[in-house]
Amino acid sequence: MNTKDNDPRCLISCFEPAKVAAVRMRLEQDESDIKAVVRIFDVLGNRTRLRILLTLASEELCVCDIAHVLNLSISAASHQLRALHDREWLRMRNDGKMVYYRTDPQKIKHLLSVTNAFLEERIA
C-alpha cells in the first residue's frame, strides 16, 4: 500500500498479470449486466420502495391510500411510486382523476430471474 500519499491501491507488481487481465476483461464485458443488477438492487435495497412493492402485491391502491398504509406523505409516496413506475415495476390505471398502482408480477419475476441467473453464473 502506498503510505506516502494515502493511495489505497496496491503498488506491488502484479503477480498474475494474465489472470488480472482476464478478470478485467470479464468485468468490462459484464458491465451492462452489472448496471442492470445494480438498478434492481437499488429498488430492493430501498426500504420504502420494497414496502410499496409488498403493499401493492396484494392490493391495487391509489397514492393517498399507499401513503396511509406506509405512514408517508403523499409527496414521498408519489416520489417512490414514480421511481418504481419508471423502472417498470408497477402498472398504473387511471380512473377519472384517480391513479391506481399495482405491481407487475411478470416483470418483477423476470427481473429477479435474470438477476439470479447472472449472479449464479458468475458467483456460484
DSSP file with accessible surface (Angstrom, degrees, kcal/mol):
  #  RESIDUE AA STRUCTURE BP1 BP2  ACC     N-H-->O    O-->H-N    N-H-->O    O-->H-N    TCO  KAPPA ALPHA  PHI   PSI    X-CA   Y-CA   Z-CA
    1    1 A M              0   0  151      0, 0.0     2,-1.0     0, 0.0     9,-0.2   0.000 360.0 360.0 360.0 140.9    0.0    0.0    0.0
    2    2 A N  B   > +A    7   0A  32      5,-1.0     5,-0.8     7,-0.9     4,-0.2  -0.684 360.0 172.8 -82.0 105.0    1.3    3.5   -0.8
    3    3 A T  T   5 +     0   0  113     -2,-1.0     3,-0.2     3,-0.2    -1,-0.2   0.639  64.1  78.2 -88.3 -13.5    1.6    5.2    2.5
    4    4 A K  T   5S+     0   0  195      1,-0.2    -1,-0.2    -3,-0.1    -2,-0.1   0.934 116.2   9.6 -61.8 -48.5    3.2    8.3    1.1
    5    5 A D  T   5S-     0   0   99      2,-0.1    -1,-0.2    -3,-0.1    -2,-0.1   0.102 106.2-106.1-122.5  24.1    0.1    9.8   -0.3
    6    6 A N  T   5 +     0   0  139      1,-0.2    -3,-0.2    -3,-0.2    -2,-0.1   0.790  59.7 163.2  57.8  30.8   -2.6    7.6    1.3
    7    7 A D  B   < -A    2   0A  26     -5,-0.8    -5,-1.0     1,-0.1    -1,-0.2  -0.720  28.6-156.0 -79.1 118.3   -3.3    5.9   -2.0
    8    8 A P        +     0   0  102      0, 0.0    -1,-0.1     0, 0.0     2,-0.1   0.580  58.9 106.1 -77.3  -6.4   -5.2    2.7   -1.1
    9    9 A R  S    S-     0   0  168      1,-0.1    -7,-0.9    -7,-0.1     2,-0.3  -0.421  81.4-105.1 -74.6 150.5   -4.2    0.8   -4.2
   10   10 A C        -     0   0   92     -9,-0.2    -1,-0.1     1,-0.1     4,-0.1  -0.550  29.5-171.8 -72.4 126.1   -1.6   -1.9   -4.1
   11   11 A L        +     0   0  101     -2,-0.3     2,-0.2    -4,-0.1    -1,-0.1   0.337  50.1 111.1-103.4   6.6    1.7   -0.6   -5.6
   12   12 A I  S    S-     0   0  106      1,-0.1     3,-0.1     0, 0.0    -2,-0.0  -0.540  84.1 -90.5 -76.6 145.8    3.4   -4.0   -5.6
   13   13 A S        -     0   0  103     -2,-0.2     2,-0.2     1,-0.1    -1,-0.1  -0.230  50.1 -96.6 -54.9 145.0    4.0   -5.5   -9.0
   14   14 A C        -     0   0   72      1,-0.2    -1,-0.1    -3,-0.1    -3,-0.0  -0.475  31.5-162.6 -67.0 127.9    1.2   -7.7  -10.3
   15   15 A F  S    S+     0   0  172     -2,-0.2    -1,-0.2     1,-0.2    -2,-0.1   0.787  85.6  31.5 -82.3 -31.1    1.9  -11.3   -9.6
   16   16 A E     >  +     0   0  103      1,-0.1     4,-2.6     2,-0.1     5,-0.2  -0.576  65.8 165.7-127.4  69.2   -0.6  -12.8  -12.0
   17   17 A P  H  > S+     0   0   86      0, 0.0     4,-2.5     0, 0.0     5,-0.2   0.865  78.0  52.6 -59.4 -34.5   -0.9  -10.3  -15.0
   18   18 A A  H  > S+     0   0   77      2,-0.2     4,-2.2     1,-0.2     5,-0.2   0.927 111.9  45.5 -67.4 -42.5   -2.7  -12.8  -17.2
   19   19 A K  H  > S+     0   0  130     -3,-0.2     4,-2.6     2,-0.2     5,-0.2   0.919 113.1  50.4 -65.5 -43.4   -5.3  -13.5  -14.6
   20   20 A V  H  X S+     0   0   57     -4,-2.6     4,-2.6     1,-0.2     5,-0.2   0.934 111.2  48.5 -60.9 -44.6   -5.8   -9.8  -13.8
   21   21 A A  H  X S+     0   0   55     -4,-2.5     4,-2.3    -5,-0.2    -1,-0.2   0.911 111.8  49.6 -62.8 -41.7   -6.2   -9.0  -17.5
   22   22 A A  H  X S+     0   0   44     -4,-2.2     4,-2.4     2,-0.2    -1,-0.2   0.917 111.9  47.4 -65.0 -43.4   -8.8  -11.9  -17.9
   23   23 A V  H  X S+     0   0   64     -4,-2.6     4,-2.6     2,-0.2     5,-0.2   0.924 111.5  50.8 -65.1 -43.8  -10.8  -10.7  -14.9
   24   24 A R  H  X S+     0   0  165     -4,-2.6     4,-2.4    -5,-0.2    -1,-0.2   0.918 110.5  49.9 -58.8 -42.0  -10.8   -7.1  -16.1
   25   25 A M  H  X S+     0   0  105     -4,-2.3     4,-2.5     2,-0.2    -2,-0.2   0.920 110.0  49.9 -64.4 -43.5  -12.0   -8.2  -19.5
   26   26 A R  H  X S+     0   0  134     -4,-2.4     4,-1.9     1,-0.2    -1,-0.2   0.919 111.1  49.6 -61.0 -42.9  -14.8  -10.3  -18.0
   27   27 A L  H  < S+     0   0   92     -4,-2.6     4,-0.4     1,-0.2    -1,-0.2   0.907 110.6  49.8 -63.1 -41.2  -15.9   -7.3  -15.9
   28   28 A E  H >< S+     0   0  143     -4,-2.4     3,-0.9     1,-0.2     4,-0.3   0.911 111.4  48.9 -63.7 -40.6  -15.8   -5.0  -18.9
   29   29 A Q  H 3< S+     0   0  130     -4,-2.5     3,-0.3     1,-0.2     4,-0.3   0.832 113.7  47.5 -67.1 -30.7  -17.9   -7.5  -20.8
   30   30 A D  T 3X S+     0   0   19     -4,-1.9     4,-3.0    -5,-0.2     3,-0.3   0.444  80.8 106.0 -87.9  -0.4  -20.4   -7.8  -17.9
   31   31 A E  H <> S+     0   0   86     -3,-0.9     4,-2.5    -4,-0.4     5,-0.2   0.868  79.1  47.2 -56.5 -42.1  -20.7   -4.0  -17.4
   32   32 A S  H  > S+     0   0   86     -3,-0.3     4,-1.9    -4,-0.3    -1,-0.3   0.916 115.1  47.1 -67.6 -37.6  -24.2   -3.6  -18.9
   33   33 A D  H  > S+     0   0   69     -3,-0.3     4,-2.5    -4,-0.3    -2,-0.2   0.896 110.5  53.1 -67.3 -38.4  -25.4   -6.6  -16.8
   34   34 A I  H  X S+     0   0   47     -4,-3.0     4,-2.7     1,-0.2     5,-0.2   0.934 108.4  49.8 -62.1 -44.4  -23.7   -5.2  -13.7
   35   35 A K  H  X S+     0   0  137     -4,-2.5     4,-2.2    -5,-0.2    -1,-0.2   0.903 110.8  50.3 -61.4 -40.0  -25.5   -1.9  -14.2
   36   36 A A  H  X S+     0   0   51     -4,-1.9     4,-1.8     2,-0.2    -1,-0.2   0.915 111.3  47.6 -65.4 -42.2  -28.9   -3.7  -14.6
   37   37 A V  H  X S+     0   0   17     -4,-2.5     4,-2.8     2,-0.2     5,-0.2   0.919 110.6  51.9 -65.9 -41.9  -28.3   -5.7  -11.4
   38   38 A V  H  X S+     0   0   92     -4,-2.7     4,-2.1     1,-0.2    -1,-0.2   0.914 107.7  53.0 -60.5 -40.5  -27.4   -2.6   -9.5
   39   39 A R  H  X S+     0   0  129     -4,-2.2     4,-1.2    -5,-0.2    -1,-0.2   0.897 110.0  48.2 -62.8 -38.6  -30.6   -0.9  -10.7
   40   40 A I  H  X S+     0   0   12     -4,-1.8     4,-2.4     1,-0.2     3,-0.5   0.943 113.0  46.4 -67.5 -45.7  -32.6   -3.8   -9.4
   41   41 A F  H  X S+     0   0  106     -4,-2.8     4,-2.6     1,-0.2    -2,-0.2   0.781 103.3  64.6 -70.5 -22.5  -30.9   -3.8   -6.1
   42   42 A D  H  < S+     0   0   70     -4,-2.1     4,-0.3    -5,-0.2    -1,-0.2   0.899 108.9  40.7 -62.3 -38.4  -31.3   -0.1   -5.9
   43   43 A V  H >< S+     0   0    0     -4,-1.2     3,-1.2    -3,-0.5     7,-0.3   0.959 120.0  42.2 -71.8 -52.0  -35.1   -0.8   -5.8
   44   44 A L  H 3< S+     0   0   47     -4,-2.4    -2,-0.2     1,-0.3    -3,-0.2   0.776 109.8  58.8 -69.9 -25.3  -34.9   -3.7   -3.5
   45   45 A G  T 3< S+     0   0   68     -4,-2.6     2,-0.7    -5,-0.2    -1,-0.3   0.546  87.2  87.0 -82.5  -5.6  -32.3   -2.0   -1.2
   46   46 A N    <>  -     0   0   45     -3,-1.2     4,-2.6    -4,-0.3     5,-0.2  -0.852  69.9-151.9 -97.8 117.6  -34.6    0.9   -0.5
   47   47 A R  H  > S+     0   0  178     -2,-0.7     4,-2.5     1,-0.2     5,-0.2   0.892  93.4  48.4 -57.0 -45.0  -36.9    0.1    2.4
   48   48 A T  H  > S+     0   0   34      2,-0.2     4,-2.3     1,-0.2    -1,-0.2   0.931 112.3  48.0 -65.4 -43.6  -39.8    2.3    1.3
   49   49 A R  H  > S+     0   0   25      2,-0.2     4,-2.5     1,-0.2    -1,-0.2   0.914 112.2  49.4 -64.4 -40.7  -39.8    1.0   -2.3
   50   50 A L  H  X S+     0   0   66     -4,-2.6     4,-2.5    -7,-0.3    -1,-0.2   0.927 110.4  50.6 -64.8 -40.7  -39.7   -2.6   -1.1
   51   51 A R  H  X S+     0   0   83     -4,-2.5     4,-2.5    -5,-0.2    -2,-0.2   0.891 109.5  51.5 -63.8 -37.9  -42.6   -1.9    1.3
   52   52 A I  H  X S+     0   0    0     -4,-2.3     4,-2.8     2,-0.2    -1,-0.2   0.939 109.4  49.7 -63.5 -45.2  -44.6   -0.3   -1.6
   53   53 A L  H  X S+     0   0   13     -4,-2.5     4,-0.8     1,-0.2    -2,-0.2   0.923 112.6  47.1 -59.6 -43.4  -44.0   -3.4   -3.7
   54   54 A L  H  X S+     0   0  113     -4,-2.5     4,-0.5     1,-0.2     3,-0.4   0.891 112.5  50.3 -66.6 -37.7  -45.1   -5.7   -0.9
   55   55 A T  H >X S+     0   0   25     -4,-2.5     4,-1.0     1,-0.2     3,-0.9   0.928 113.5  44.5 -63.1 -45.0  -48.2   -3.5   -0.3
   56   56 A L  H 3< S+     0   0    3     -4,-2.8    47,-1.1     1,-0.2    -1,-0.2   0.533  94.3  79.3 -83.1  -4.5  -49.1   -3.5   -4.0
   57   57 A A  H 3< S+     0   0   70     -4,-0.8    -1,-0.2    -3,-0.4    -2,-0.2   0.809 108.9  26.4 -69.5 -26.4  -48.5   -7.2   -4.4
   58   58 A S  H << S+     0   0   88     -3,-0.9     2,-0.4    -4,-0.5    -2,-0.2   0.652 127.2  32.2-110.2 -19.1  -51.9   -7.9   -2.7
   59   59 A E     <  -     0   0  117     -4,-1.0     2,-0.5     2,-0.0    -1,-0.2  -0.999  65.1-130.5-142.7 142.3  -53.9   -4.7   -3.5
   60   60 A E        +     0   0   57     -2,-0.4     2,-0.3    42,-0.1    42,-0.2  -0.801  44.0 173.7 -85.0 127.2  -54.3   -2.1   -6.2
   61   61 A L  E     -B  101   0B  29     40,-1.9    40,-3.0    -2,-0.5     2,-0.1  -0.963  30.4-121.1-137.4 157.1  -54.2    1.3   -4.4
   62   62 A C  E  >  -B  100   0B   4     -2,-0.3     4,-2.5    38,-0.2     5,-0.2  -0.417  41.2 -98.9 -88.3 170.2  -54.1    5.0   -5.1
   63   63 A V  H  > S+     0   0   24     36,-0.7     4,-2.7     1,-0.2     5,-0.2   0.904 122.3  52.5 -56.5 -45.8  -51.3    7.3   -4.0
   64   64 A C  H  > S+     0   0   51      1,-0.2     4,-2.1     2,-0.2    -1,-0.2   0.916 110.9  46.2 -59.7 -45.0  -53.3    8.5   -1.0
   65   65 A D  H  > S+     0   0   73      2,-0.2     4,-2.7     1,-0.2    -1,-0.2   0.889 111.5  51.5 -67.4 -37.8  -54.0    5.0    0.3
   66   66 A I  H  X S+     0   0    0     -4,-2.5     4,-2.4     2,-0.2    -2,-0.2   0.928 108.8  52.0 -62.8 -42.3  -50.4    3.9   -0.2
   67   67 A A  H  X>S+     0   0    5     -4,-2.7     5,-2.6    -5,-0.2     4,-0.6   0.915 111.5  47.2 -60.0 -41.4  -49.3    7.0    1.8
   68   68 A H  H ><5S+     0   0  149     -4,-2.1     3,-0.6     3,-0.2    -2,-0.2   0.917 110.8  50.9 -67.2 -44.0  -51.7    6.0    4.6
   69   69 A V  H 3<5S+     0   0   81     -4,-2.7    -2,-0.2     1,-0.2    -1,-0.2   0.924 120.8  34.0 -58.7 -43.6  -50.6    2.4    4.6
   70   70 A L  H 3<5S-     0   0    8     -4,-2.4    -1,-0.2    -5,-0.2    -2,-0.2   0.379 107.7-119.7 -97.3   3.1  -47.0    3.3    4.9
   71   71 A N  T <<5 +     0   0  152     -4,-0.6     2,-0.3    -3,-0.6    -3,-0.2   0.929  67.0 138.1  57.7  48.3  -47.4    6.4    7.0
   72   72 A L      < -     0   0   47     -5,-2.6    -1,-0.2    -6,-0.2     2,-0.1  -0.797  60.1-101.3-115.6 162.8  -45.8    8.6    4.3
   73   73 A S     >  -     0   0   70     -2,-0.3     4,-2.6     1,-0.1     5,-0.2  -0.448  35.7-115.1 -74.3 158.6  -46.6   12.0    3.0
   74   74 A I  H  > S+     0   0   95      1,-0.2     4,-2.9     2,-0.2     5,-0.2   0.909 118.2  54.0 -61.5 -38.5  -48.4   11.9   -0.4
   75   75 A S  H  > S+     0   0   94      2,-0.2     4,-2.4     1,-0.2    -1,-0.2   0.922 109.3  46.3 -62.4 -44.6  -45.4   13.6   -1.9
   76   76 A A  H  > S+     0   0   35      2,-0.2     4,-2.1     1,-0.2     5,-0.2   0.919 114.4  47.7 -65.3 -42.9  -43.0   11.0   -0.6
   77   77 A A  H  X S+     0   0    0     -4,-2.6     4,-2.7     1,-0.2    -2,-0.2   0.934 112.2  49.8 -62.8 -44.5  -45.3    8.1   -1.7
   78   78 A S  H  X S+     0   0   35     -4,-2.9     4,-2.5    -5,-0.2    -2,-0.2   0.901 108.7  52.8 -61.6 -41.5  -45.6    9.7   -5.1
   79   79 A H  H  X S+     0   0   98     -4,-2.4     4,-1.9    -5,-0.2    -1,-0.2   0.930 112.9  43.5 -60.4 -46.3  -41.9   10.2   -5.5
   80   80 A Q  H  X S+     0   0   27     -4,-2.1     4,-2.3     2,-0.2    -2,-0.2   0.884 112.3  53.1 -69.6 -37.3  -41.2    6.5   -4.7
   81   81 A L  H  X S+     0   0    0     -4,-2.7     4,-3.0     2,-0.2     5,-0.2   0.907 107.5  51.8 -62.7 -40.7  -44.1    5.3   -7.0
   82   82 A R  H  X S+     0   0  128     -4,-2.5     4,-3.0     2,-0.2     5,-0.2   0.928 109.0  50.4 -61.6 -43.6  -42.6    7.4   -9.8
   83   83 A A  H  X S+     0   0   13     -4,-1.9     4,-1.1     1,-0.2    -2,-0.2   0.922 114.2  44.5 -61.1 -42.1  -39.2    5.7   -9.3
   84   84 A L  H  <>S+     0   0    0     -4,-2.3     5,-2.6     2,-0.2     6,-0.6   0.903 114.7  48.0 -69.4 -40.7  -40.8    2.2   -9.3
   85   85 A H  H ><5S+     0   0   68     -4,-3.0     3,-1.9     1,-0.2    -2,-0.2   0.912 107.5  55.4 -67.6 -40.6  -43.0    3.0  -12.3
   86   86 A D  H 3<5S+     0   0  103     -4,-3.0    -1,-0.2     1,-0.3    -2,-0.2   0.813 108.1  49.5 -61.5 -29.3  -40.1    4.5  -14.3
   87   87 A R  T 3<5S-     0   0   42     -4,-1.1    -1,-0.3    -5,-0.2    -2,-0.2   0.348 118.2-117.1 -89.3   2.8  -38.3    1.2  -13.8
   88   88 A E  T < 5S+     0   0  114     -3,-1.9    -3,-0.2     2,-0.1    -2,-0.1   0.768  80.0 124.3  67.9  30.8  -41.4   -0.7  -15.0
   89   89 A W      < +     0   0    5     -5,-2.6    15,-1.9    -6,-0.1     2,-0.3   0.638  69.0  47.8 -88.8 -16.6  -42.0   -2.4  -11.7
   90   90 A L  E     -C  103   0B   6     -6,-0.6     2,-0.3    13,-0.2    13,-0.2  -0.899  68.2-142.2-125.6 156.2  -45.6   -1.1  -11.4
   91   91 A R  E     -C  102   0B  96     11,-3.2    11,-1.8    -2,-0.3     2,-0.4  -0.871  18.4-148.9-110.6 148.7  -48.6   -0.7  -13.6
   92   92 A M  E     -C  101   0B  76     -2,-0.3     2,-0.4     9,-0.2     9,-0.2  -0.905  10.2-170.7-117.2 148.0  -50.9    2.4  -13.5
   93   93 A R  E     -C  100   0B  92      7,-2.4     7,-3.3    -2,-0.4     2,-0.4  -0.989  13.5-145.6-138.3 126.0  -54.6    2.6  -14.1
   94   94 A N  E     +C   99   0B 113     -2,-0.4     2,-0.3     5,-0.2     5,-0.2  -0.766  16.4 178.2 -90.5 136.6  -56.4    5.9  -14.4
   95   95 A D  E >   -C   98   0B  92      3,-3.1     3,-1.9    -2,-0.4     2,-0.3  -0.823  68.4 -59.8-135.4  91.5  -60.0    6.2  -13.1
   96   96 A G  T 3  S-     0   0   74     -2,-0.3    -1,-0.1     1,-0.3     0, 0.0  -0.530 119.6 -18.8  67.2-126.2  -61.1    9.7  -13.6
   97   97 A K  T 3  S+     0   0  211     -2,-0.3     2,-0.3    -3,-0.1    -1,-0.3   0.545 121.7  94.8 -88.1  -6.9  -58.7   11.9  -11.6
   98   98 A M  E <   - C   0  95B  78     -3,-1.9    -3,-3.1   -36,-0.0     2,-0.5  -0.646  60.0-156.1 -88.0 143.0  -57.5    9.0   -9.5
   99   99 A V  E     - C   0  94B  37     -2,-0.3   -36,-0.7    -5,-0.2     2,-0.4  -0.982   8.7-161.8-119.1 126.6  -54.5    6.9  -10.4
  100  100 A Y  E     -BC  62  93B  52     -7,-3.3    -7,-2.4    -2,-0.5     2,-0.3  -0.873   3.5-158.3-110.4 142.9  -54.2    3.4   -9.1
  101  101 A Y  E     +BC  61  92B  22    -40,-3.0   -40,-1.9    -2,-0.4     2,-0.3  -0.881  15.1 166.2-119.3 150.1  -51.0    1.4   -8.9
  102  102 A R  E     - C   0  91B  89    -11,-1.8   -11,-3.2    -2,-0.3   -45,-0.1  -0.969  39.6 -94.4-152.3 159.8  -50.3   -2.3   -8.7
  103  103 A T  E     - C   0  90B  15    -47,-1.1   -13,-0.2    -2,-0.3     3,-0.1  -0.322  24.5-131.5 -70.8 159.8  -47.2   -4.5   -9.2
  104  104 A D     >  -     0   0   31    -15,-1.9     4,-2.5     1,-0.2     3,-0.2  -0.843  26.2-173.9-108.2  87.4  -46.3   -6.0  -12.5
  105  105 A P  H  > S+     0   0   60      0, 0.0     4,-2.9     0, 0.0     5,-0.2   0.862  79.4  51.6 -56.7 -39.3  -45.7   -9.6  -11.2
  106  106 A Q  H  > S+     0   0  129      2,-0.2     4,-2.3     1,-0.2     5,-0.2   0.917 111.6  47.0 -65.0 -41.9  -44.4  -10.9  -14.5
  107  107 A K  H  > S+     0   0   57     -3,-0.2     4,-2.7     2,-0.2    -1,-0.2   0.931 114.2  47.4 -63.9 -45.0  -41.9   -8.1  -14.9
  108  108 A I  H  X S+     0   0   27     -4,-2.5     4,-2.7     2,-0.2     5,-0.3   0.937 112.2  49.0 -64.5 -45.1  -40.7   -8.5  -11.4
  109  109 A K  H  X S+     0   0  132     -4,-2.9     4,-2.5    -5,-0.2    -1,-0.2   0.913 112.4  49.3 -60.3 -41.4  -40.3  -12.2  -11.7
  110  110 A H  H  X S+     0   0  113     -4,-2.3     4,-2.8    -5,-0.2     5,-0.3   0.941 111.4  48.0 -63.8 -47.9  -38.4  -11.8  -14.9
  111  111 A L  H  X S+     0   0   31     -4,-2.7     4,-2.4     1,-0.2    -2,-0.2   0.923 114.7  45.7 -59.7 -44.4  -36.1   -9.2  -13.5
  112  112 A L  H  X S+     0   0   72     -4,-2.7     4,-2.8     2,-0.2    -1,-0.2   0.891 112.6  51.1 -67.4 -37.3  -35.4  -11.3  -10.4
  113  113 A S  H  X S+     0   0   76     -4,-2.5     4,-2.6    -5,-0.3    -2,-0.2   0.930 111.9  45.9 -65.1 -45.2  -34.9  -14.4  -12.6
  114  114 A V  H  X S+     0   0   71     -4,-2.8     4,-2.5     2,-0.2    -2,-0.2   0.920 114.6  48.5 -64.0 -42.9  -32.4  -12.7  -14.9
  115  115 A T  H  X S+     0   0    7     -4,-2.4     4,-2.6    -5,-0.3     5,-0.2   0.936 112.2  48.6 -62.9 -45.8  -30.6  -11.2  -11.9
  116  116 A N  H  X S+     0   0   87     -4,-2.8     4,-2.9     1,-0.2     5,-0.2   0.926 111.9  48.7 -61.1 -44.5  -30.4  -14.6  -10.1
  117  117 A A  H  X S+     0   0   51     -4,-2.6     4,-2.4     2,-0.2    -1,-0.2   0.918 111.7  49.6 -62.7 -43.8  -29.2  -16.3  -13.3
  118  118 A F  H  X S+     0   0   24     -4,-2.5     4,-2.0     1,-0.2    -2,-0.2   0.946 114.8  43.5 -59.5 -49.4  -26.5  -13.7  -13.8
  119  119 A L  H  X>S+     0   0   51     -4,-2.6     4,-3.0     1,-0.2     5,-0.9   0.900 113.6  50.5 -67.7 -39.7  -25.3  -13.9  -10.2
  120  120 A E  H  X5S+     0   0  112     -4,-2.9     4,-0.6    -5,-0.2    -1,-0.2   0.917 111.6  49.0 -63.6 -40.5  -25.4  -17.7  -10.1
  121  121 A E  H  <5S+     0   0  141     -4,-2.4    -1,-0.2    -5,-0.2    -2,-0.2   0.888 121.3  34.3 -65.1 -38.9  -23.4  -17.9  -13.3
  122  122 A R  H  <5S+     0   0   92     -4,-2.0    -2,-0.2    -5,-0.2    -1,-0.2   0.785 133.0  21.6 -89.7 -28.2  -20.7  -15.5  -12.1
  123  123 A I  H  <5       0   0  133     -4,-3.0    -3,-0.2    -5,-0.2    -2,-0.1   0.812 360.0 360.0-109.8 -45.6  -20.6  -16.3   -8.4
  124  124 A A     <<       0   0  110     -5,-0.9    -4,-0.0    -4,-0.6     0, 0.0  -0.242 360.0 360.0 -78.7 360.0  -21.9  -19.8   -7.6
